[in-house]
Amino acid sequence: MLKVSASDFKKNIDKYLTAMMKEEVIITQSGVSIAKIVPAEKESNVEKLKGIIPDDGFTVEKAKKQRLTDR
């Protein structure tokens, strides 16, 4: 992970575009993180969990129906 100020990011965007291919870039302003840029092909956390969490057959539709009947 690479942290960079917003002003430095603007000045050297070509450098950080290259860096983003390999690692996450956090852009800060006044020391506060304002943006996080990750490589496009990086796997999302949801994708990482597929296959780890067993499929119990619970679907979005079932969750909606249960929520509406629990009122």
C-alpha positions, -999 to +999 in steps of 0.1 A: +000+000+000+013+034-010+001+066+007+004+099-012-008+134-008-034+148-032-011+175-044+017+150-051-007+127-068-018+155-091+018+164-099+029+129-106-002+111-117+017+091-144+040+077-117+011+066-095-009+052-124+020+028-129+022+020-092-015+013-091-010-017-114+009-035-086-005-021-053-032+000-036-027+038-036-042+058-007-046+095-015-046+118+015-054+155+021-043+172+052-033+138+066-068+123+061-074+095+037-098+106+010-095+080-017-083+044-021-074+031-056-069-006-061-057-025-092-086-034-115-079-071-115-075-073-077-101-097-062-128-082-041-133-094-005-166-110-015-148-130-042-123-141-017-150-155+005-166-176-022-160-212-015-150-205+021-184-198+034-207-228+028-238-222+007-268-227+030-293-219+002-303-185+017-310-161-011-317-124-013-353-132-021-357-154+010-341-126+031-366-101+018-396-125+024-384-132+059-379-095+066-414-087+054-431-115+074-412-106+107-429-072+109 
